[in-house]
Amino acid sequence: MVSPGSPECFSVVNSITPKAIPNPMSTLNVELAGLRLSNPFILASGIWGETGASIARALRAGAGAAVTKSIGLEPRAGYPNPTVVELPTGLLNAMGLPNPGIEAYGEEVEEALRPGKPIIGSIFGANSAEFSQLALRMEGYGVHALELNLSCPHAKGYGATLGQDPDMTRRITAAVKSAVRIPVFVKLTPNVASIASLARAAESGGADGCSAVNTLRGMVIDLKLARPVLSNGSGGYSGAGIKPVGVWAVYEIYSSVDIPIIGMGGISTGEDAAEYMMAGATAVQVGTAVLRGRDNTFSRLSKELSAFLDSNGYRRASRLSGAAHENSGIKRKAGAG
């Protein structure tokens, strides 16, 4: 799924010709829960993520890391068309978590690992036991970290259906953490009264970090047919229109937990990334912008962020994280970082 930056619920197959890019600048390096990224830009789940080869292309085109499409225990066809609506400020999609199932995904992970950059395996399940099974298989395939999809807004019985409940979020996170040794990130839904409470639940379950935000629930009506455009009715809204929501969510979460945050939602420029990082993100995921900018997206974003750092006196990207809190006088919890 196109993530608001990433809807991992959104799967797109693109024909991409990777281009050579300069060596990443040292000023852009960040460390995320022990993962070393050459730059803070992560390919969001489901974008170029249909195959391992497409993920590898994104990494060779400049992404600092990549999240796989969301994978479940069994193959899933997803919803019938139409599944995507393009809007002036983003996309509305309801893919229905289509995926080949965990048994068939090992070869794709093997291909995705070839560029030598961090791969984060995205998984979804109906309960703690399914998440734990999937986590073990993904770890066995060699991914460097996991992202728990507890936020897809349109797959009944999965995603936000579970992730809207802080206690369920905590229990699933704890189950996965007890099953694997690699870092675990929890992808949070914005479709709740308090996203900070979900972040605290993930942290109490042992999460190594959280990702925020997934798509906002929305709908588009066909005025001639007088019915929803998407076959599922509602879908997840991503793109530039949700950036203020994502920035606010990251800002709120940063004040509430001690674990790192991956920001996402409407990032299309280097300055967008800087804004998310100032709100508290350590790294960011990019989704909808990749669909429009294709294979030059990540190299462009890195150049833009580097230019921002140079023009504003920052020696490295990591110095941006939480700057908006320092300058507003609002401090993070003791021990955060």
C-alpha positions as CSV (number, residue, x, y, z in Angstrom):
1,M,0.0,0.0,0.0
2,V,1.3,3.4,-0.7
3,S,2.4,4.5,2.6
4,P,1.8,8.0,3.4
5,G,4.6,7.8,2.4
6,S,4.0,4.1,2.6
7,P,0.8,2.3,2.4
8,E,2.2,-1.1,2.8
9,C,-1.3,-2.1,1.9
10,F,-0.6,-0.7,-1.7
11,S,1.2,-2.9,-4.2
12,V,2.5,-1.5,-7.5
13,V,4.6,-3.1,-10.2
14,N,6.8,-0.6,-12.0
15,S,9.3,-0.9,-14.8
16,I,12.4,0.9,-13.6
17,T,15.8,1.5,-15.1
18,P,18.1,2.2,-12.2
19,K,20.7,4.9,-12.7
20,A,24.1,5.4,-11.1
21,I,24.2,7.9,-8.3
22,P,27.1,9.5,-6.4
23,N,28.3,7.9,-3.1
24,P,26.0,8.9,-0.3
25,M,27.2,11.9,1.7
26,S,28.5,11.2,5.2
27,T,26.3,14.0,6.6
28,L,23.2,12.0,5.7
29,N,24.1,8.9,7.6
30,V,21.7,7.9,10.4
31,E,21.5,5.0,12.8
32,L,18.1,3.5,13.4
33,A,17.8,0.9,16.2
34,G,21.2,-0.4,15.3
35,L,20.7,-0.3,11.5
36,R,23.1,1.9,9.7
37,L,21.6,3.8,6.8
38,S,23.6,5.8,4.3
39,N,20.7,8.3,4.2
40,P,17.4,8.6,6.1
41,F,15.2,7.8,3.1
42,I,13.5,4.4,3.3
43,L,11.4,2.9,0.5
44,A,7.9,2.4,2.0
45,S,6.2,-0.9,2.0
46,G,4.4,-1.9,-1.2
47,I,6.2,0.7,-3.4
48,W,8.4,-1.1,-5.9
49,G,7.9,-4.0,-3.5
50,E,6.1,-6.6,-5.5
51,T,9.4,-8.4,-6.2
52,G,12.9,-8.6,-4.7
53,A,14.3,-7.2,-7.9
54,S,12.2,-4.1,-7.8
55,I,13.2,-3.4,-4.1
56,A,16.9,-3.9,-5.1
57,R,16.4,-1.4,-7.9
58,A,15.1,1.2,-5.5
59,L,18.1,0.6,-3.2
60,R,20.5,0.9,-6.1
61,A,18.7,4.1,-7.1
62,G,19.6,5.7,-3.7
63,A,17.2,4.5,-1.0
64,G,19.0,4.1,2.3
65,A,16.8,1.1,3.2
66,A,13.6,-0.6,2.1
67,V,10.5,-2.1,3.5
68,T,9.0,-5.2,1.8
69,K,5.4,-5.4,0.8
70,S,3.3,-6.7,3.7
71,I,3.3,-10.5,3.7
72,G,0.9,-12.9,5.4
73,L,0.9,-16.6,6.1
74,E,-1.2,-17.5,3.0
75,P,-1.4,-16.1,-0.5
76,R,-4.0,-13.3,-0.8
77,A,-5.5,-11.9,-4.0
78,G,-6.7,-8.6,-2.5
79,Y,-9.7,-6.7,-3.7
80,P,-11.0,-6.5,-7.3
81,N,-10.6,-3.3,-9.3
82,P,-10.9,-0.4,-9.0
83,T,-8.4,-0.3,-6.1
84,V,-6.7,3.1,-6.6
85,V,-8.0,6.6,-7.2
86,E,-5.6,9.5,-8.0
87,L,-6.5,12.8,-6.3
88,P,-5.0,16.3,-6.6
89,T,-3.0,15.9,-3.4
90,G,-2.4,12.2,-3.2
91,L,-3.8,8.7,-3.7
92,L,-6.7,6.8,-2.2
93,N,-6.2,3.0,-2.4
94,A,-7.8,-0.2,-1.1
95,M,-5.6,-3.0,-2.4
96,G,-6.6,-5.6,0.3
97,L,-3.1,-6.7,1.2
98,P,-2.4,-8.8,-1.9
99,N,0.7,-11.0,-1.4
100,P,2.1,-14.3,-2.4
101,G,2.3,-15.7,1.2
102,I,5.4,-16.2,3.3
103,E,6.3,-19.6,1.8
104,A,6.9,-18.0,-1.6
105,Y,8.6,-14.9,-0.4
106,G,12.1,-16.2,0.5
107,E,13.5,-15.8,-3.0
108,E,12.3,-12.3,-3.2
109,V,14.0,-11.4,0.1
110,E,17.2,-13.0,-1.2
111,E,17.1,-10.7,-4.3
112,A,16.3,-7.6,-2.3
113,L,19.3,-8.2,0.0
114,R,21.8,-8.2,-2.9
115,P,22.6,-4.4,-2.9
116,G,23.8,-4.8,0.7
117,K,21.4,-2.3,2.4
118,P,19.0,-2.8,5.2
119,I,15.8,-4.7,4.4
120,I,12.8,-4.4,6.7
121,G,10.3,-7.2,6.4
122,S,6.7,-6.1,6.7
123,I,4.2,-8.7,8.0
124,F,0.5,-8.8,8.9
125,G,-1.5,-11.4,10.7
126,A,-4.8,-12.0,12.5
127,N,-3.3,-12.6,16.0
128,S,-0.1,-12.9,18.0
129,A,0.6,-16.4,16.9
130,E,0.5,-15.6,13.2
131,F,2.7,-12.5,13.7
132,S,5.2,-14.6,15.6
133,Q,5.3,-17.3,12.8
134,L,5.8,-14.7,10.1
135,A,8.4,-13.0,12.1
136,L,10.5,-16.1,12.5
137,R,10.2,-16.9,8.8
138,M,11.2,-13.4,7.8
139,E,14.2,-13.5,10.2
140,G,15.2,-16.8,8.7
141,Y,15.1,-15.2,5.2
142,G,17.7,-12.7,6.4
143,V,15.9,-9.4,6.8
144,H,17.6,-6.9,9.1
145,A,14.4,-5.8,10.9
146,L,10.6,-6.2,10.9
147,E,7.7,-3.8,10.5
148,L,4.5,-5.0,12.0
149,N,1.5,-3.8,9.9
150,L,-1.0,-2.9,12.6
151,S,-2.4,0.0,10.6
152,C,-3.8,-1.0,7.2
153,P,-7.2,0.7,7.3
154,H,-9.1,-1.4,4.8
155,A,-8.4,-5.1,5.4
156,K,-11.0,-6.7,7.7
157,G,-9.5,-8.6,10.5
158,Y,-6.0,-7.3,10.0
159,G,-4.0,-4.1,10.3
160,A,-5.9,-1.3,12.1
161,T,-8.6,-3.7,13.2
162,L,-6.0,-5.0,15.7
163,G,-3.7,-1.9,15.9
164,Q,-6.4,0.5,17.1
165,D,-6.4,-1.4,20.5
166,P,-3.3,-0.4,22.6
167,D,-3.5,-3.7,24.6
168,M,-3.6,-5.8,21.4
169,T,-0.7,-3.7,20.0
170,R,1.4,-4.4,23.1
171,R,0.6,-8.1,23.1
172,I,1.4,-8.7,19.5
173,T,4.6,-6.7,19.8
174,A,5.7,-8.6,22.9
175,A,5.0,-11.9,21.1
176,V,7.1,-11.0,18.1
177,K,9.9,-9.7,20.3
178,S,10.1,-12.9,22.2
179,A,10.3,-14.8,18.9
180,V,13.1,-13.0,17.1
181,R,16.4,-11.2,17.8
182,I,16.2,-8.5,15.0
183,P,14.8,-5.0,15.6
184,V,11.0,-4.7,15.5
185,F,9.2,-1.6,14.4
186,V,5.4,-1.2,14.8
187,K,3.6,0.7,12.1
188,L,0.9,2.8,13.7
189,T,-2.5,3.9,12.5
190,P,-3.5,7.6,12.6
191,N,-7.2,6.6,12.7
192,V,-7.4,6.7,16.5
193,A,-8.1,9.2,19.3
194,S,-4.5,9.0,20.6
195,I,-1.6,7.7,18.4
196,A,0.7,8.4,21.3
197,S,-1.1,5.8,23.4
198,L,-0.4,3.2,20.6
199,A,3.3,4.2,20.6
200,R,3.5,3.7,24.3
201,A,1.8,0.3,24.0
202,A,4.3,-0.7,21.3
203,E,7.2,0.5,23.5
204,S,5.9,-1.5,26.5
205,G,5.7,-4.5,24.3
206,G,9.4,-4.2,23.6
207,A,9.3,-2.5,20.2
208,D,12.7,-1.1,19.0
209,G,10.9,1.7,17.2
210,C,7.6,2.8,15.5
211,S,6.6,4.0,12.1
212,A,4.0,6.8,11.7
213,V,1.7,7.3,10.0
214,N,0.0,4.8,7.8
215,T,-2.8,6.1,5.5
216,L,-5.9,8.0,6.6
217,R,-9.2,6.3,6.0
218,G,-11.2,8.0,3.3
219,M,-13.7,7.6,0.4
220,V,-14.4,9.1,-3.0
221,I,-17.9,9.0,-4.5
222,D,-18.6,8.7,-8.3
223,L,-21.1,11.5,-8.8
224,K,-22.6,9.9,-12.0
225,L,-23.0,6.4,-10.5
226,A,-23.8,7.7,-7.0
227,R,-21.6,5.1,-5.4
228,P,-18.0,4.8,-4.0
229,V,-15.3,4.6,-6.6
230,L,-13.2,1.9,-4.9
231,S,-14.6,-1.6,-5.0
232,N,-14.1,-1.9,-1.2
233,G,-15.9,1.4,-0.7
234,S,-13.3,3.1,1.6
235,G,-9.6,3.2,1.3
236,G,-6.4,4.7,2.6
237,Y,-5.4,8.2,1.7
238,S,-1.7,9.0,1.2
239,G,0.4,11.8,-0.3
240,A,1.0,15.4,0.2
241,G,-2.4,16.1,1.7
242,I,-1.7,14.1,4.9
243,K,1.8,15.5,5.7
244,P,0.6,17.9,8.5
245,V,-1.2,14.9,10.1
246,G,2.0,12.8,9.9
247,V,4.2,15.6,11.3
248,W,1.9,16.2,14.2
249,A,1.8,12.4,15.0
250,V,5.6,12.2,15.0
251,Y,5.8,15.2,17.2
252,E,3.3,13.7,19.7
253,I,5.0,10.3,19.7
254,Y,8.4,11.8,20.3
255,S,7.2,13.4,23.5
256,S,5.8,10.1,24.7
257,V,8.3,7.4,24.1
258,D,12.0,6.7,24.2
259,I,12.2,4.6,21.0
260,P,13.2,5.9,17.6
261,I,10.5,7.0,15.1
262,I,10.3,6.5,11.3
263,G,8.2,9.3,9.9
264,M,6.0,9.0,6.8
265,G,3.1,10.6,5.1
266,G,3.3,13.1,2.2
267,I,7.1,13.4,1.9
268,S,8.1,14.6,-1.5
269,T,11.0,17.0,-0.9
270,G,14.2,17.1,1.2
271,E,12.6,19.9,3.3
272,D,9.6,17.6,4.0
273,A,12.0,15.1,5.4
274,A,13.7,17.8,7.5
275,E,10.3,18.8,8.9
276,Y,9.6,15.2,10.0
277,M,13.0,14.8,11.5
278,M,12.7,18.1,13.4
279,A,9.3,16.8,14.7
280,G,11.2,13.8,16.1
281,A,11.8,11.2,13.3
282,T,15.2,9.5,13.0
283,A,14.4,8.4,9.4
284,V,11.6,8.7,7.0
285,Q,9.7,6.5,4.5
286,V,8.7,7.6,1.1
287,G,5.8,6.1,-0.9
288,T,3.5,8.1,-3.1
289,A,6.3,10.4,-4.3
290,V,8.2,7.4,-5.6
291,L,5.3,6.5,-7.9
292,R,5.5,9.9,-9.5
293,G,9.3,10.5,-9.4
294,R,10.3,6.9,-10.1
295,D,14.0,6.0,-10.0
296,N,15.4,9.5,-9.5
297,T,13.4,10.1,-6.3
298,F,15.9,9.0,-3.7
299,S,18.9,10.7,-5.2
300,R,16.9,13.9,-5.6
301,L,15.7,13.8,-2.0
302,S,19.2,13.1,-0.7
303,K,20.6,16.1,-2.6
304,E,17.8,18.3,-1.4
305,L,18.2,17.3,2.2
306,S,22.0,17.8,2.0
307,A,21.4,21.3,0.5
308,F,19.1,22.1,3.4
309,L,21.7,20.9,6.0
310,D,24.4,23.0,4.4
311,S,22.3,26.1,4.1
312,N,21.1,25.9,7.7
313,G,24.3,25.0,9.5
314,Y,23.7,21.3,10.3
315,R,26.7,19.1,9.9
316,R,24.7,15.9,9.9
317,A,21.2,14.8,9.3
318,S,20.9,13.2,12.8
319,R,21.2,16.7,14.4
320,L,17.7,17.5,13.0
321,S,15.9,14.8,15.1
322,G,13.8,16.5,17.7
323,A,15.0,20.0,17.0
324,A,11.5,21.4,17.0
325,H,11.1,20.2,20.6
326,E,14.3,21.8,21.7
327,N,13.4,25.1,20.2
328,S,9.8,25.0,21.5
329,G,11.0,24.3,25.1
330,I,9.1,21.0,25.1
331,K,11.5,18.3,26.3
332,R,11.4,14.5,25.6
333,K,11.1,12.0,28.3
334,A,14.3,11.5,30.3
335,G,16.5,8.9,28.7
336,A,15.0,9.3,25.3
337,G,17.2,9.1,22.2
